[in-house]
């Protein structure tokens, strides 16, 4: 059973910064892509940023230039540095990791979510 433990959420004023971390444990297979998603009340969950095993990154247009995703493979941990935060960034942020096993089977695992609130 793969477990993801998130940390770093909280309340911050507009223009401030927060850093999120997510550590994965218990995986039988190598971790491929890692990423962060977010969901605001009444809205669909959306991809914020992802990073491949080769450290290729992808960002939502709304956060590009403000957020930075990174990973430490030795620690099985993915990070999200969030700068210049806006009230529109307020949401529950979810960590996601994808493993690849036998016959190229892909399996996704989710963290429990951490609240990020940006006040004006």
Secondary structure, DSSP 4 states (H G I P E B T S, - for coil): --EEEEE--EEEETT--EEEEEEEE--SS-EEEEEEEEE-TTS--EEEEEE-TT--EEE-TTTBTTEEEEEETTTTEEEEEE-S--GGG-EEEEEEEEEE-GGG-EEEEE---EEEEEE-
